[in-house]
C-alpha cells in the first residue's frame, strides 16, 4: 500500500536484524520483491550479513535480479541515485 500511496520508485527490504534465514523467509522475500515490481517499484534488499548470504546460496534461493546492498544506508543512497536518474530521464523526454 505504501508503494502506491507514496508513488515509490524504490522499495527497500531491510533484513539487517535477521540473524538466520530459512526457505520460508527466502520465499517471502522473493514474493515481496515481486509484489514491489508489480507495483512499479524497484526492490532493494538491504542488510544481508555473511551468514544469511551463505544460507541463501546453500538453500538455493535465487533472488534473481534483486538489487542487494550491505546496509540500510547504502539502500537509501541507491534509492536517491535511482530517483535522480529517473528524474533526469524524464527531463530528456
PDB file of N, CA, C and O in Angstrom:
ATOM      1  N   UNK A   1       0.830  -1.199   0.000  1.00  0.00           N
ATOM      2  CA  UNK A   1       0.000   0.000   0.000  1.00  0.00           C
ATOM      3  C   UNK A   1       0.869   1.256   0.000  1.00  0.00           C
ATOM      4  O   UNK A   1       0.514   2.256  -0.623  1.00  0.00           O
ATOM      5  N   UNK A   2       2.002   1.207   0.694  1.00  0.00           N
ATOM      6  CA  UNK A   2       2.890   2.364   0.758  1.00  0.00           C
ATOM      7  C   UNK A   2       3.493   2.712  -0.587  1.00  0.00           C
ATOM      8  O   UNK A   2       3.691   3.888  -0.894  1.00  0.00           O
ATOM      9  N   UNK A   3       3.791   1.693  -1.398  1.00  0.00           N
ATOM     10  CA  UNK A   3       4.345   1.946  -2.734  1.00  0.00           C
ATOM     11  C   UNK A   3       3.345   2.741  -3.553  1.00  0.00           C
ATOM     12  O   UNK A   3       3.701   3.714  -4.218  1.00  0.00           O
ATOM     13  N   UNK A   4       2.099   2.323  -3.497  1.00  0.00           N
ATOM     14  CA  UNK A   4       1.052   3.014  -4.252  1.00  0.00           C
ATOM     15  C   UNK A   4       0.782   4.405  -3.671  1.00  0.00           C
ATOM     16  O   UNK A   4       0.711   5.390  -4.406  1.00  0.00           O
ATOM     17  N   UNK A   5       0.635   4.472  -2.362  1.00  0.00           N
ATOM     18  CA  UNK A   5       0.290   5.735  -1.709  1.00  0.00           C
ATOM     19  C   UNK A   5       1.334   6.814  -1.961  1.00  0.00           C
ATOM     20  O   UNK A   5       0.992   7.962  -2.246  1.00  0.00           O
ATOM     21  N   UNK A   6       2.615   6.443  -1.855  1.00  0.00           N
ATOM     22  CA  UNK A   6       3.686   7.426  -1.983  1.00  0.00           C
ATOM     23  C   UNK A   6       4.332   7.434  -3.367  1.00  0.00           C
ATOM     24  O   UNK A   6       5.308   8.146  -3.605  1.00  0.00           O
ATOM     25  N   UNK A   7       3.775   6.634  -4.272  1.00  0.00           N
ATOM     26  CA  UNK A   7       4.319   6.526  -5.632  1.00  0.00           C
ATOM     27  C   UNK A   7       5.809   6.225  -5.599  1.00  0.00           C
ATOM     28  O   UNK A   7       6.594   6.819  -6.337  1.00  0.00           O
ATOM     29  N   UNK A   8       6.180   5.304  -4.741  1.00  0.00           N
ATOM     30  CA  UNK A   8       7.588   4.948  -4.554  1.00  0.00           C
ATOM     31  C   UNK A   8       8.162   4.305  -5.799  1.00  0.00           C
ATOM     32  O   UNK A   8       7.527   3.460  -6.430  1.00  0.00           O
ATOM     33  N   UNK A   9       9.368   4.716  -6.142  1.00  0.00           N
ATOM     34  CA  UNK A   9      10.080   4.102  -7.259  1.00  0.00           C
ATOM     35  C   UNK A   9      11.000   2.997  -6.778  1.00  0.00           C
ATOM     36  O   UNK A   9      11.382   2.121  -7.553  1.00  0.00           O
ATOM     37  N   UNK A  10      11.360   3.034  -5.495  1.00  0.00           N
ATOM     38  CA  UNK A  10      12.241   2.039  -4.889  1.00  0.00           C
ATOM     39  C   UNK A  10      11.628   1.604  -3.567  1.00  0.00           C
ATOM     40  O   UNK A  10      11.119   2.428  -2.807  1.00  0.00           O
ATOM     41  N   UNK A  11      11.679   0.301  -3.297  1.00  0.00           N
ATOM     42  CA  UNK A  11      11.232  -0.231  -2.002  1.00  0.00           C
ATOM     43  C   UNK A  11      12.396  -0.990  -1.383  1.00  0.00           C
ATOM     44  O   UNK A  11      12.917  -1.932  -1.979  1.00  0.00           O
ATOM     45  N   UNK A  12      12.800  -0.580  -0.194  1.00  0.00           N
ATOM     46  CA  UNK A  12      13.927  -1.211   0.486  1.00  0.00           C
ATOM     47  C   UNK A  12      13.393  -2.288   1.429  1.00  0.00           C
ATOM     48  O   UNK A  12      12.602  -2.010   2.331  1.00  0.00           O
ATOM     49  N   UNK A  13      13.840  -3.514   1.203  1.00  0.00           N
ATOM     50  CA  UNK A  13      13.505  -4.642   2.068  1.00  0.00           C
ATOM     51  C   UNK A  13      14.697  -4.843   2.997  1.00  0.00           C
ATOM     52  O   UNK A  13      15.699  -5.445   2.611  1.00  0.00           O
ATOM     53  N   UNK A  14      14.584  -4.341   4.209  1.00  0.00           N
ATOM     54  CA  UNK A  14      15.713  -4.344   5.146  1.00  0.00           C
ATOM     55  C   UNK A  14      15.648  -5.569   6.052  1.00  0.00           C
ATOM     56  O   UNK A  14      14.695  -5.745   6.811  1.00  0.00           O
ATOM     57  N   UNK A  15      16.673  -6.409   5.962  1.00  0.00           N
ATOM     58  CA  UNK A  15      16.743  -7.619   6.792  1.00  0.00           C
ATOM     59  C   UNK A  15      17.935  -7.557   7.743  1.00  0.00           C
ATOM     60  O   UNK A  15      18.483  -8.587   8.133  1.00  0.00           O
ATOM     61  N   UNK A  16      18.327  -6.347   8.108  1.00  0.00           N
ATOM     62  CA  UNK A  16      19.504  -6.143   8.946  1.00  0.00           C
ATOM     63  C   UNK A  16      19.466  -6.958  10.242  1.00  0.00           C
ATOM     64  O   UNK A  16      20.483  -7.540  10.622  1.00  0.00           O
ATOM     65  N   UNK A  17      18.344  -7.015  10.914  1.00  0.00           N
ATOM     66  CA  UNK A  17      18.263  -7.706  12.197  1.00  0.00           C
ATOM     67  C   UNK A  17      18.027  -9.201  12.088  1.00  0.00           C
ATOM     68  O   UNK A  17      17.871  -9.875  13.106  1.00  0.00           O
ATOM     69  N   UNK A  18      18.000  -9.728  10.886  1.00  0.00           N
ATOM     70  CA  UNK A  18      17.699 -11.136  10.673  1.00  0.00           C
ATOM     71  C   UNK A  18      18.966 -11.976  10.835  1.00  0.00           C
ATOM     72  O   UNK A  18      19.837 -11.943   9.966  1.00  0.00           O
ATOM     73  N   UNK A  19      19.086 -12.735  11.944  1.00  0.00           N
ATOM     74  CA  UNK A  19      20.317 -13.498  12.181  1.00  0.00           C
ATOM     75  C   UNK A  19      20.436 -14.737  11.292  1.00  0.00           C
ATOM     76  O   UNK A  19      21.541 -15.144  10.935  1.00  0.00           O
ATOM     77  N   UNK A  20      19.303 -15.332  10.939  1.00  0.00           N
ATOM     78  CA  UNK A  20      19.306 -16.522  10.096  1.00  0.00           C
ATOM     79  C   UNK A  20      18.150 -16.444   9.119  1.00  0.00           C
ATOM     80  O   UNK A  20      17.280 -15.580   9.226  1.00  0.00           O
ATOM     81  N   UNK A  21      18.157 -17.358   8.169  1.00  0.00           N
ATOM     82  CA  UNK A  21      17.103 -17.385   7.170  1.00  0.00           C
ATOM     83  C   UNK A  21      16.797 -18.844   6.846  1.00  0.00           C
ATOM     84  O   UNK A  21      17.669 -19.709   6.928  1.00  0.00           O
ATOM     85  N   UNK A  22      15.558 -19.097   6.481  1.00  0.00           N
ATOM     86  CA  UNK A  22      15.186 -20.441   6.041  1.00  0.00           C
ATOM     87  C   UNK A  22      14.446 -20.329   4.718  1.00  0.00           C
ATOM     88  O   UNK A  22      14.277 -19.233   4.183  1.00  0.00           O
ATOM     89  N   UNK A  23      14.013 -21.448   4.202  1.00  0.00           N
ATOM     90  CA  UNK A  23      13.335 -21.460   2.912  1.00  0.00           C
ATOM     91  C   UNK A  23      12.079 -20.598   2.917  1.00  0.00           C
ATOM     92  O   UNK A  23      11.807 -19.901   1.940  1.00  0.00           O
ATOM     93  N   UNK A  24      11.314 -20.636   3.999  1.00  0.00           N
ATOM     94  CA  UNK A  24      10.078 -19.854   4.077  1.00  0.00           C
ATOM     95  C   UNK A  24      10.367 -18.354   4.023  1.00  0.00           C
ATOM     96  O   UNK A  24       9.673 -17.610   3.330  1.00  0.00           O
ATOM     97  N   UNK A  25      11.379 -17.917   4.745  1.00  0.00           N
ATOM     98  CA  UNK A  25      11.736 -16.493   4.737  1.00  0.00           C
ATOM     99  C   UNK A  25      12.257 -16.105   3.355  1.00  0.00           C
ATOM    100  O   UNK A  25      11.928 -15.034   2.845  1.00  0.00           O
ATOM    101  N   UNK A  26      13.066 -16.969   2.752  1.00  0.00           N
ATOM    102  CA  UNK A  26      13.564 -16.703   1.404  1.00  0.00           C
ATOM    103  C   UNK A  26      12.429 -16.559   0.413  1.00  0.00           C
ATOM    104  O   UNK A  26      12.438 -15.658  -0.426  1.00  0.00           O
ATOM    105  N   UNK A  27      11.447 -17.450   0.509  1.00  0.00           N
ATOM    106  CA  UNK A  27      10.287 -17.380  -0.385  1.00  0.00           C
ATOM    107  C   UNK A  27       9.501 -16.094  -0.154  1.00  0.00           C
ATOM    108  O   UNK A  27       9.005 -15.486  -1.102  1.00  0.00           O
ATOM    109  N   UNK A  28       9.389 -15.686   1.094  1.00  0.00           N
ATOM    110  CA  UNK A  28       8.681 -14.444   1.420  1.00  0.00           C
ATOM    111  C   UNK A  28       9.401 -13.236   0.827  1.00  0.00           C
ATOM    112  O   UNK A  28       8.759 -12.317   0.317  1.00  0.00           O
ATOM    113  N   UNK A  29      10.737 -13.235   0.893  1.00  0.00           N
ATOM    114  CA  UNK A  29      11.500 -12.143   0.290  1.00  0.00           C
ATOM    115  C   UNK A  29      11.268 -12.076  -1.215  1.00  0.00           C
ATOM    116  O   UNK A  29      11.099 -10.993  -1.776  1.00  0.00           O
ATOM    117  N   UNK A  30      11.262 -13.224  -1.860  1.00  0.00           N
ATOM    118  CA  UNK A  30      11.032 -13.268  -3.302  1.00  0.00           C
ATOM    119  C   UNK A  30       9.635 -12.750  -3.627  1.00  0.00           C
ATOM    120  O   UNK A  30       9.462 -11.985  -4.576  1.00  0.00           O
ATOM    121  N   UNK A  31       8.640 -13.162  -2.846  1.00  0.00           N
ATOM    122  CA  UNK A  31       7.267 -12.700  -3.072  1.00  0.00           C
ATOM    123  C   UNK A  31       7.141 -11.192  -2.857  1.00  0.00           C
ATOM    124  O   UNK A  31       6.471 -10.502  -3.625  1.00  0.00           O
ATOM    125  N   UNK A  32       7.788 -10.693  -1.814  1.00  0.00           N
ATOM    126  CA  UNK A  32       7.735  -9.250  -1.542  1.00  0.00           C
ATOM    127  C   UNK A  32       8.400  -8.473  -2.671  1.00  0.00           C
ATOM    128  O   UNK A  32       7.891  -7.437  -3.101  1.00  0.00           O
ATOM    129  N   UNK A  33       9.531  -8.969  -3.150  1.00  0.00           N
ATOM    130  CA  UNK A  33      10.228  -8.309  -4.257  1.00  0.00           C
ATOM    131  C   UNK A  33       9.366  -8.302  -5.513  1.00  0.00           C
ATOM    132  O   UNK A  33       9.293  -7.290  -6.210  1.00  0.00           O
ATOM    133  N   UNK A  34       8.719  -9.415  -5.803  1.00  0.00           N
ATOM    134  CA  UNK A  34       7.857  -9.492  -6.981  1.00  0.00           C
ATOM    135  C   UNK A  34       6.665  -8.551  -6.855  1.00  0.00           C
ATOM    136  O   UNK A  34       6.265  -7.921  -7.834  1.00  0.00           O
ATOM    137  N   UNK A  35       6.097  -8.452  -5.659  1.00  0.00           N
ATOM    138  CA  UNK A  35       4.982  -7.525  -5.438  1.00  0.00           C
ATOM    139  C   UNK A  35       5.433  -6.084  -5.676  1.00  0.00           C
ATOM    140  O   UNK A  35       4.694  -5.290  -6.258  1.00  0.00           O
ATOM    141  N   UNK A  36       6.638  -5.744  -5.230  1.00  0.00           N
ATOM    142  CA  UNK A  36       7.175  -4.399  -5.467  1.00  0.00           C
ATOM    143  C   UNK A  36       7.267  -4.127  -6.959  1.00  0.00           C
ATOM    144  O   UNK A  36       6.851  -3.070  -7.434  1.00  0.00           O
ATOM    145  N   UNK A  37       7.817  -5.092  -7.697  1.00  0.00           N
ATOM    146  CA  UNK A  37       7.952  -4.926  -9.154  1.00  0.00           C
ATOM    147  C   UNK A  37       6.591  -4.745  -9.818  1.00  0.00           C
ATOM    148  O   UNK A  37       6.428  -3.907 -10.705  1.00  0.00           O
ATOM    149  N   UNK A  38       5.618  -5.542  -9.380  1.00  0.00           N
ATOM    150  CA  UNK A  38       4.284  -5.462  -9.971  1.00  0.00           C
ATOM    151  C   UNK A  38       3.653  -4.089  -9.754  1.00  0.00           C
ATOM    152  O   UNK A  38       2.840  -3.633 -10.557  1.00  0.00           O
ATOM    153  N   UNK A  39       4.039  -3.438  -8.659  1.00  0.00           N
ATOM    154  CA  UNK A  39       3.515  -2.106  -8.359  1.00  0.00           C
ATOM    155  C   UNK A  39       4.373  -0.991  -8.944  1.00  0.00           C
ATOM    156  O   UNK A  39       4.089   0.191  -8.751  1.00  0.00           O
ATOM    157  N   UNK A  40       5.426  -1.377  -9.661  1.00  0.00           N
ATOM    158  CA  UNK A  40       6.256  -0.388 -10.345  1.00  0.00           C
ATOM    159  C   UNK A  40       7.457   0.112  -9.586  1.00  0.00           C
ATOM    160  O   UNK A  40       8.098   1.072 -10.014  1.00  0.00           O
ATOM    161  N   UNK A  41       7.783  -0.513  -8.466  1.00  0.00           N
ATOM    162  CA  UNK A  41       8.942  -0.094  -7.675  1.00  0.00           C
ATOM    163  C   UNK A  41      10.080  -1.104  -7.834  1.00  0.00           C
ATOM    164  O   UNK A  41       9.847  -2.298  -8.018  1.00  0.00           O
ATOM    165  N   UNK A  42      11.291  -0.609  -7.761  1.00  0.00           N
ATOM    166  CA  UNK A  42      12.468  -1.471  -7.789  1.00  0.00           C
ATOM    167  C   UNK A  42      12.753  -1.941  -6.369  1.00  0.00           C
ATOM    168  O   UNK A  42      12.982  -1.117  -5.484  1.00  0.00           O
ATOM    169  N   UNK A  43      12.741  -3.258  -6.135  1.00  0.00           N
ATOM    170  CA  UNK A  43      13.041  -3.751  -4.791  1.00  0.00           C
ATOM    171  C   UNK A  43      14.551  -3.774  -4.541  1.00  0.00           C
ATOM    172  O   UNK A  43      15.327  -4.167  -5.412  1.00  0.00           O
ATOM    173  N   UNK A  44      14.950  -3.356  -3.358  1.00  0.00           N
ATOM    174  CA  UNK A  44      16.359  -3.367  -2.956  1.00  0.00           C
ATOM    175  C   UNK A  44      16.453  -4.113  -1.629  1.00  0.00           C
ATOM    176  O   UNK A  44      15.806  -3.740  -0.650  1.00  0.00           O
ATOM    177  N   UNK A  45      17.255  -5.159  -1.605  1.00  0.00           N
ATOM    178  CA  UNK A  45      17.453  -5.946  -0.391  1.00  0.00           C
ATOM    179  C   UNK A  45      18.653  -5.394   0.364  1.00  0.00           C
ATOM    180  O   UNK A  45      19.767  -5.366  -0.159  1.00  0.00           O
ATOM    181  N   UNK A  46      18.419  -4.955   1.596  1.00  0.00           N
ATOM    182  CA  UNK A  46      19.476  -4.326   2.386  1.00  0.00           C
ATOM    183  C   UNK A  46      19.743  -5.127   3.651  1.00  0.00           C
ATOM    184  O   UNK A  46      18.828  -5.690   4.252  1.00  0.00           O
ATOM    185  N   UNK A  47      21.007  -5.170   4.044  1.00  0.00           N
ATOM    186  CA  UNK A  47      21.373  -5.703   5.351  1.00  0.00           C
ATOM    187  C   UNK A  47      21.640  -7.187   5.439  1.00  0.00           C
ATOM    188  O   UNK A  47      21.533  -7.762   6.523  1.00  0.00           O
ATOM    189  N   UNK A  48      21.983  -7.827   4.337  1.00  0.00           N
ATOM    190  CA  UNK A  48      22.297  -9.256   4.416  1.00  0.00           C
ATOM    191  C   UNK A  48      23.690  -9.419   4.999  1.00  0.00           C
ATOM    192  O   UNK A  48      24.661  -8.862   4.488  1.00  0.00           O
ATOM    193  N   UNK A  49      23.776 -10.187   6.069  1.00  0.00           N
ATOM    194  CA  UNK A  49      25.083 -10.465   6.658  1.00  0.00           C
ATOM    195  C   UNK A  49      25.672 -11.704   5.984  1.00  0.00           C
ATOM    196  O   UNK A  49      24.956 -12.413   5.277  1.00  0.00           O
ATOM    197  N   UNK A  50      26.957 -11.975   6.189  1.00  0.00           N
ATOM    198  CA  UNK A  50      27.598 -13.103   5.510  1.00  0.00           C
ATOM    199  C   UNK A  50      26.922 -14.452   5.779  1.00  0.00           C
ATOM    200  O   UNK A  50      26.832 -15.288   4.880  1.00  0.00           O
ATOM    201  N   UNK A  51      26.450 -14.666   7.004  1.00  0.00           N
ATOM    202  CA  UNK A  51      25.804 -15.928   7.334  1.00  0.00           C
ATOM    203  C   UNK A  51      24.502 -16.116   6.549  1.00  0.00           C
ATOM    204  O   UNK A  51      24.220 -17.200   6.039  1.00  0.00           O
ATOM    205  N   UNK A  52      23.726 -15.051   6.466  1.00  0.00           N
ATOM    206  CA  UNK A  52      22.465 -15.115   5.722  1.00  0.00           C
ATOM    207  C   UNK A  52      22.750 -15.312   4.240  1.00  0.00           C
ATOM    208  O   UNK A  52      22.062 -16.089   3.578  1.00  0.00           O
ATOM    209  N   UNK A  53      23.752 -14.621   3.711  1.00  0.00           N
ATOM    210  CA  UNK A  53      24.113 -14.787   2.302  1.00  0.00           C
ATOM    211  C   UNK A  53      24.499 -16.237   2.014  1.00  0.00           C
ATOM    212  O   UNK A  53      24.063 -16.814   1.018  1.00  0.00           O
ATOM    213  N   UNK A  54      25.307 -16.814   2.875  1.00  0.00           N
ATOM    214  CA  UNK A  54      25.727 -18.204   2.684  1.00  0.00           C
ATOM    215  C   UNK A  54      24.531 -19.147   2.743  1.00  0.00           C
ATOM    216  O   UNK A  54      24.435 -20.083   1.949  1.00  0.00           O
ATOM    217  N   UNK A  55      23.631 -18.905   3.672  1.00  0.00           N
ATOM    218  CA  UNK A  55      22.443 -19.748   3.795  1.00  0.00           C
ATOM    219  C   UNK A  55      21.567 -19.646   2.549  1.00  0.00           C
ATOM    220  O   UNK A  55      21.045 -20.656   2.077  1.00  0.00           O
ATOM    221  N   UNK A  56      21.402 -18.435   2.014  1.00  0.00           N
ATOM    222  CA  UNK A  56      20.619 -18.264   0.794  1.00  0.00           C
ATOM    223  C   UNK A  56      21.207 -19.095  -0.341  1.00  0.00           C
ATOM    224  O   UNK A  56      20.481 -19.748  -1.091  1.00  0.00           O
ATOM    225  N   UNK A  57      22.529 -19.061  -0.455  1.00  0.00           N
ATOM    226  CA  UNK A  57      23.198 -19.832  -1.502  1.00  0.00           C
ATOM    227  C   UNK A  57      23.028 -21.329  -1.250  1.00  0.00           C
ATOM    228  O   UNK A  57      22.716 -22.085  -2.170  1.00  0.00           O
ATOM    229  N   UNK A  58      23.232 -21.750  -0.019  1.00  0.00           N
ATOM    230  CA  UNK A  58      23.118 -23.168   0.330  1.00  0.00           C
ATOM    231  C   UNK A  58      21.705 -23.700   0.084  1.00  0.00           C
ATOM    232  O   UNK A  58      21.534 -24.820  -0.395  1.00  0.00           O
ATOM    233  N   UNK A  59      20.695 -22.892   0.414  1.00  0.00           N
ATOM    234  CA  UNK A  59      19.310 -23.299   0.213  1.00  0.00           C
ATOM    235  C   UNK A  59      18.890 -23.216  -1.256  1.00  0.00           C
ATOM    236  O   UNK A  59      17.822 -23.702  -1.629  1.00  0.00           O
ATOM    237  N   UNK A  60      19.729 -22.601  -2.083  1.00  0.00           N
ATOM    238  CA  UNK A  60      19.406 -22.471  -3.494  1.00  0.00           C
ATOM    239  C   UNK A  60      18.332 -21.439  -3.769  1.00  0.00           C
ATOM    240  O   UNK A  60      17.642 -21.514  -4.785  1.00  0.00           O
ATOM    241  N   UNK A  61      18.187 -20.478  -2.877  1.00  0.00           N
ATOM    242  CA  UNK A  61      17.193 -19.428  -3.056  1.00  0.00           C
ATOM    243  C   UNK A  61      17.753 -18.400  -4.033  1.00  0.00           C
ATOM    244  O   UNK A  61      18.734 -17.715  -3.741  1.00  0.00           O
ATOM    245  N   UNK A  62      17.118 -18.306  -5.188  1.00  0.00           N
ATOM    246  CA  UNK A  62      17.565 -17.400  -6.242  1.00  0.00           C
ATOM    247  C   UNK A  62      16.818 -16.081  -6.116  1.00  0.00           C
ATOM    248  O   UNK A  62      15.608 -16.018  -6.330  1.00  0.00           O
ATOM    249  N   UNK A  63      17.537 -15.047  -5.773  1.00  0.00           N
ATOM    250  CA  UNK A  63      16.924 -13.727  -5.644  1.00  0.00           C
ATOM    251  C   UNK A  63      16.917 -12.999  -6.978  1.00  0.00           C
ATOM    252  O   UNK A  63      16.536 -11.831  -7.057  1.00  0.00           O
ATOM    253  N   UNK A  64      17.340 -13.693  -8.021  1.00  0.00           N
ATOM    254  CA  UNK A  64      17.264 -13.156  -9.379  1.00  0.00           C
ATOM    255  C   UNK A  64      17.998 -11.846  -9.529  1.00  0.00           C
ATOM    256  O   UNK A  64      19.148 -11.708  -9.115  1.00  0.00           O
ATOM    257  N   UNK A  65      17.334 -10.907 -10.114  1.00  0.00           N
ATOM    258  CA  UNK A  65      17.948  -9.603 -10.397  1.00  0.00           C
ATOM    259  C   UNK A  65      17.725  -8.605  -9.259  1.00  0.00           C
ATOM    260  O   UNK A  65      17.864  -7.396  -9.448  1.00  0.00           O
ATOM    261  N   UNK A  66      17.385  -9.113  -8.099  1.00  0.00           N
ATOM    262  CA  UNK A  66      17.148  -8.242  -6.949  1.00  0.00           C
ATOM    263  C   UNK A  66      18.429  -7.491  -6.589  1.00  0.00           C
ATOM    264  O   UNK A  66      19.479  -8.103  -6.396  1.00  0.00           O
ATOM    265  N   UNK A  67      18.338  -6.185  -6.501  1.00  0.00           N
ATOM    266  CA  UNK A  67      19.479  -5.369  -6.093  1.00  0.00           C
ATOM    267  C   UNK A  67      19.743  -5.647  -4.621  1.00  0.00           C
ATOM    268  O   UNK A  67      18.818  -5.637  -3.808  1.00  0.00           O
ATOM    269  N   UNK A  68      20.997  -5.894  -4.278  1.00  0.00           N
ATOM    270  CA  UNK A  68      21.366  -6.186  -2.900  1.00  0.00           C
ATOM    271  C   UNK A  68      22.460  -5.225  -2.463  1.00  0.00           C
ATOM    272  O   UNK A  68      23.449  -5.029  -3.170  1.00  0.00           O
ATOM    273  N   UNK A  69      22.271  -4.625  -1.284  1.00  0.00           N
ATOM    274  CA  UNK A  69      23.260  -3.706  -0.722  1.00  0.00           C
ATOM    275  C   UNK A  69      23.569  -4.142   0.710  1.00  0.00           C
ATOM    276  O   UNK A  69      22.791  -4.862   1.335  1.00  0.00           O
ATOM    277  N   UNK A  70      24.712  -3.695   1.214  1.00  0.00           N
ATOM    278  CA  UNK A  70      25.191  -4.196   2.502  1.00  0.00           C
ATOM    279  C   UNK A  70      24.404  -3.698   3.709  1.00  0.00           C
ATOM    280  O   UNK A  70      24.256  -4.423   4.692  1.00  0.00           O
ATOM    281  N   UNK A  71      23.897  -2.465   3.644  1.00  0.00           N
ATOM    282  CA  UNK A  71      23.199  -1.921   4.812  1.00  0.00           C
ATOM    283  C   UNK A  71      22.114  -0.937   4.378  1.00  0.00           C
ATOM    284  O   UNK A  71      22.011  -0.581   3.205  1.00  0.00           O
ATOM    285  N   UNK A  72      21.327  -0.518   5.329  1.00  0.00           N
ATOM    286  CA  UNK A  72      20.204   0.380   5.035  1.00  0.00           C
ATOM    287  C   UNK A  72      20.682   1.703   4.458  1.00  0.00           C
ATOM    288  O   UNK A  72      20.044   2.245   3.555  1.00  0.00           O
ATOM    289  N   UNK A  73      21.780   2.229   4.954  1.00  0.00           N
ATOM    290  CA  UNK A  73      22.318   3.483   4.434  1.00  0.00           C
ATOM    291  C   UNK A  73      22.639   3.359   2.944  1.00  0.00           C
ATOM    292  O   UNK A  73      22.356   4.270   2.166  1.00  0.00           O
ATOM    293  N   UNK A  74      23.225   2.238   2.554  1.00  0.00           N
ATOM    294  CA  UNK A  74      23.517   2.009   1.134  1.00  0.00           C
ATOM    295  C   UNK A  74      22.231   1.877   0.325  1.00  0.00           C
ATOM    296  O   UNK A  74      22.172   2.299  -0.830  1.00  0.00           O
ATOM    297  N   UNK A  75      21.204   1.291   0.932  1.00  0.00           N
ATOM    298  CA  UNK A  75      19.916   1.176   0.266  1.00  0.00           C
ATOM    299  C   UNK A  75      19.282   2.526   0.013  1.00  0.00           C
ATOM    300  O   UNK A  75      18.725   2.766  -1.058  1.00  0.00           O
ATOM    301  N   UNK A  76      19.363   3.404   0.989  1.00  0.00           N
ATOM    302  CA  UNK A  76      18.824   4.759   0.827  1.00  0.00           C
ATOM    303  C   UNK A  76      19.622   5.512  -0.240  1.00  0.00           C
ATOM    304  O   UNK A  76      19.042   6.219  -1.065  1.00  0.00           O
ATOM    305  N   UNK A  77      20.952   5.364  -0.226  1.00  0.00           N
ATOM    306  CA  UNK A  77      21.784   6.020  -1.245  1.00  0.00           C
ATOM    307  C   UNK A  77      21.427   5.513  -2.635  1.00  0.00           C
ATOM    308  O   UNK A  77      21.356   6.296  -3.582  1.00  0.00           O
ATOM    309  N   UNK A  78      21.203   4.213  -2.765  1.00  0.00           N
ATOM    310  CA  UNK A  78      20.796   3.641  -4.057  1.00  0.00           C
ATOM    311  C   UNK A  78      19.463   4.244  -4.498  1.00  0.00           C
ATOM    312  O   UNK A  78      19.306   4.624  -5.659  1.00  0.00           O
ATOM    313  N   UNK A  79      18.513   4.330  -3.581  1.00  0.00           N
ATOM    314  CA  UNK A  79      17.193   4.872  -3.914  1.00  0.00           C
ATOM    315  C   UNK A  79      17.289   6.322  -4.382  1.00  0.00           C
ATOM    316  O   UNK A  79      16.617   6.711  -5.336  1.00  0.00           O
ATOM    317  N   UNK A  80      18.110   7.112  -3.723  1.00  0.00           N
ATOM    318  CA  UNK A  80      18.281   8.512  -4.113  1.00  0.00           C
ATOM    319  C   UNK A  80      18.870   8.602  -5.518  1.00  0.00           C
ATOM    320  O   UNK A  80      18.395   9.379  -6.347  1.00  0.00           O
ATOM    321  N   UNK A  81      19.906   7.803  -5.783  1.00  0.00           N
ATOM    322  CA  UNK A  81      20.516   7.805  -7.118  1.00  0.00           C
ATOM    323  C   UNK A  81      19.521   7.334  -8.170  1.00  0.00           C
ATOM    324  O   UNK A  81      19.443   7.908  -9.257  1.00  0.00           O
ATOM    325  N   UNK A  82      18.773   6.307  -7.853  1.00  0.00           N
ATOM    326  CA  UNK A  82      17.773   5.775  -8.776  1.00  0.00           C
ATOM    327  C   UNK A  82      16.751   6.856  -9.127  1.00  0.00           C
ATOM    328  O   UNK A  82      16.409   7.039 -10.296  1.00  0.00           O
ATOM    329  N   UNK A  83      16.269   7.563  -8.120  1.00  0.00           N
ATOM    330  CA  UNK A  83      15.275   8.624  -8.345  1.00  0.00           C
ATOM    331  C   UNK A  83      15.856   9.777  -9.156  1.00  0.00           C
ATOM    332  O   UNK A  83      15.168  10.345 -10.004  1.00  0.00           O
ATOM    333  N   UNK A  84      17.120  10.128  -8.904  1.00  0.00           N
ATOM    334  CA  UNK A  84      17.757  11.203  -9.674  1.00  0.00           C
ATOM    335  C   UNK A  84      17.873  10.815 -11.148  1.00  0.00           C
ATOM    336  O   UNK A  84      17.606  11.629 -12.032  1.00  0.00           O
ATOM    337  N   UNK A  85      18.276   9.558 -11.409  1.00  0.00           N
ATOM    338  CA  UNK A  85      18.377   9.092 -12.800  1.00  0.00           C
ATOM    339  C   UNK A  85      17.010   9.132 -13.477  1.00  0.00           C
ATOM    340  O   UNK A  85      16.900   9.518 -14.641  1.00  0.00           O
ATOM    341  N   UNK A  86      15.970   8.732 -12.746  1.00  0.00           N
ATOM    342  CA  UNK A  86      14.613   8.741 -13.308  1.00  0.00           C
ATOM    343  C   UNK A  86      14.178  10.167 -13.616  1.00  0.00           C
ATOM    344  O   UNK A  86      13.556  10.414 -14.649  1.00  0.00           O
ATOM    345  N   UNK A  87      14.496  11.100 -12.738  1.00  0.00           N
ATOM    346  CA  UNK A  87      14.124  12.499 -12.967  1.00  0.00           C
ATOM    347  C   UNK A  87      14.858  13.061 -14.174  1.00  0.00           C
ATOM    348  O   UNK A  87      14.269  13.787 -14.975  1.00  0.00           O
ATOM    349  N   UNK A  88      16.148  12.729 -14.313  1.00  0.00           N
ATOM    350  CA  UNK A  88      16.919  13.207 -15.448  1.00  0.00           C
ATOM    351  C   UNK A  88      16.393  12.629 -16.750  1.00  0.00           C
ATOM    352  O   UNK A  88      16.338  13.324 -17.765  1.00  0.00           O
ATOM    353  N   UNK A  89      16.009  11.362 -16.725  1.00  0.00           N
ATOM    354  CA  UNK A  89      15.449  10.731 -17.921  1.00  0.00           C
ATOM    355  C   UNK A  89      14.128  11.400 -18.310  1.00  0.00           C
ATOM    356  O   UNK A  89      13.852  11.611 -19.491  1.00  0.00           O
ATOM    357  N   UNK A  90      13.326  11.727 -17.312  1.00  0.00           N
ATOM    358  CA  UNK A  90      12.046  12.378 -17.579  1.00  0.00           C
ATOM    359  C   UNK A  90      12.239  13.754 -18.193  1.00  0.00           C
ATOM    360  O   UNK A  90      11.444  14.179 -19.031  1.00  0.00           O
ATOM    361  N   UNK A  91      13.283  14.449 -17.783  1.00  0.00           N
ATOM    362  CA  UNK A  91      13.555  15.777 -18.336  1.00  0.00           C
ATOM    363  C   UNK A  91      13.992  15.711 -19.787  1.00  0.00           C
ATOM    364  O   UNK A  91      13.791  16.664 -20.539  1.00  0.00           O
ATOM    365  N   UNK A  92      14.588  14.595 -20.190  1.00  0.00           N
ATOM    366  CA  UNK A  92      15.061  14.456 -21.560  1.00  0.00           C
ATOM    367  C   UNK A  92      13.926  14.136 -22.530  1.00  0.00           C
ATOM    368  O   UNK A  92      14.065  14.294 -23.743  1.00  0.00           O
ATOM    369  N   UNK A  93      12.806  13.685 -21.979  1.00  0.00           N
ATOM    370  CA  UNK A  93      11.670  13.297 -22.849  1.00  0.00           C
ATOM    371  C   UNK A  93      10.873  14.500 -23.263  1.00  0.00           C
ATOM    372  O   UNK A  93       9.888  14.368 -23.990  1.00  0.00           O
TER     373      UNK A  93
END
